[in-house]
Amino acid sequence: MRKQKEVVRQKMHVKKGDTVQVISGKDKGKVGEVVAISAKKSQVIVQGVNIRTKHVKPQQEGESGQILTKEFPVHSSNVMLYSTKQKVASRVAHTLTDDGRKVRMLKKTGEILD
């Protein structure tokens, strides 16, 4: 009997809707919002970052093909949370609030994200 590959789901420091800055690669320095997350591959899709052109063949006879531009995934280790108020990228810390909730906080600015 064959063993099935076990899927390891990584904990991610970013969530959908977070504002992030790219810290490495061809789009280094760009800031955008996280549109989608793939936890299995530990990748994120950031708005306006890693834009590629995709050539689409015609599906029906008489229809013309298209050239689409869309965002492709970036590894989560290549993005850092970004403070729009103070215009600075920062690591994330987990802290407890006064009412006992566990929240994410930016280390440099002390800004609470959740």
C-alpha positions as CSV (number, residue, x, y, z in Angstrom):
1,M,0.0,0.0,0.0
2,R,1.3,3.5,-0.9
3,K,1.6,6.3,1.5
4,Q,-0.1,9.5,0.6
5,K,2.0,12.7,0.7
6,E,1.1,14.6,3.8
7,V,0.2,18.2,3.1
8,V,2.0,20.6,5.4
9,R,0.1,23.9,5.9
10,Q,2.4,26.7,6.8
11,K,1.4,29.5,9.3
12,M,1.6,32.7,7.4
13,H,2.5,36.1,8.8
14,V,0.2,37.9,6.3
15,K,-3.6,37.6,5.8
16,K,-5.9,38.6,2.9
17,G,-6.4,42.3,2.9
18,D,-3.1,43.2,4.5
19,T,-0.9,45.9,3.0
20,V,2.6,44.6,2.3
21,Q,5.9,45.7,0.7
22,V,8.0,43.4,-1.5
23,I,11.5,43.0,-0.1
24,S,13.2,41.0,-2.8
25,G,13.0,40.2,-6.5
26,K,12.3,42.3,-9.5
27,D,9.4,44.1,-7.8
28,K,11.4,45.1,-4.7
29,G,10.0,48.1,-3.0
30,K,6.5,47.9,-4.4
31,V,3.6,48.2,-2.0
32,G,0.2,46.5,-2.5
33,E,-2.7,44.7,-0.9
34,V,-2.8,41.0,-0.5
35,V,-5.6,39.7,-2.8
36,A,-5.3,35.9,-2.3
37,I,-3.3,33.4,-0.2
38,S,-2.1,29.9,-0.9
39,A,-1.2,28.4,2.5
40,K,-0.1,25.0,1.0
41,K,2.5,26.6,-1.2
42,S,3.1,29.5,1.2
43,Q,2.5,32.1,-1.6
44,V,0.5,35.3,-1.8
45,I,-0.9,37.3,-4.7
46,V,-0.3,41.0,-4.2
47,Q,-2.2,43.7,-6.2
48,G,0.1,45.3,-8.8
49,V,3.1,43.0,-8.1
50,N,4.6,40.3,-10.3
51,I,2.5,41.1,-13.3
52,R,2.9,38.7,-16.2
53,T,1.3,38.5,-19.7
54,K,-0.6,35.3,-20.5
55,H,-1.5,34.4,-24.1
56,V,-4.9,32.7,-24.3
57,K,-5.9,30.7,-27.3
58,P,-9.3,31.1,-28.9
59,Q,-11.9,28.7,-27.4
60,Q,-14.4,28.7,-30.3
61,E,-14.1,28.9,-34.0
62,G,-14.2,32.5,-35.3
63,E,-13.1,33.9,-31.9
64,S,-9.8,35.7,-31.6
65,G,-7.1,35.0,-29.0
66,Q,-6.2,37.4,-26.2
67,I,-3.2,38.6,-24.3
68,L,-4.1,39.0,-20.6
69,T,-2.0,40.7,-17.9
70,K,-2.5,39.4,-14.4
71,E,-0.8,39.1,-11.0
72,F,1.1,35.9,-10.3
73,P,2.0,34.5,-6.8
74,V,5.0,35.6,-4.8
75,H,6.5,33.6,-1.9
76,S,5.3,34.9,1.5
77,S,8.9,35.2,2.7
78,N,9.5,37.9,0.1
79,V,6.9,40.3,1.5
80,M,6.8,42.3,4.7
81,L,3.9,44.0,6.4
82,Y,3.7,47.7,5.7
83,S,2.3,50.6,7.7
84,T,0.5,53.1,5.4
85,K,0.4,55.8,8.2
86,Q,4.2,55.9,8.8
87,K,5.3,54.5,5.4
88,V,7.6,51.9,6.8
89,A,7.8,48.1,6.5
90,S,8.0,46.0,9.8
91,R,8.0,42.5,11.2
92,V,5.0,41.2,13.0
93,A,4.6,40.5,16.7
94,H,1.7,38.8,18.6
95,T,0.5,40.6,21.7
96,L,-2.5,40.5,24.0
97,T,-4.9,43.4,24.3
98,D,-6.4,44.6,27.6
99,D,-9.5,42.4,27.0
100,G,-7.4,39.3,26.4
101,R,-7.5,39.0,22.6
102,K,-4.4,37.9,20.8
103,V,-3.7,40.4,18.0
104,R,-1.0,41.1,15.4
105,M,1.1,44.2,15.9
106,L,3.8,45.9,13.8
107,K,7.1,45.8,15.8
108,K,8.5,49.2,14.5
109,T,5.4,51.3,14.9
110,G,3.3,49.5,17.5
111,E,0.3,49.6,15.1
112,I,-2.3,46.9,15.8
113,L,-3.5,45.1,12.6
114,D,-6.4,43.0,13.7
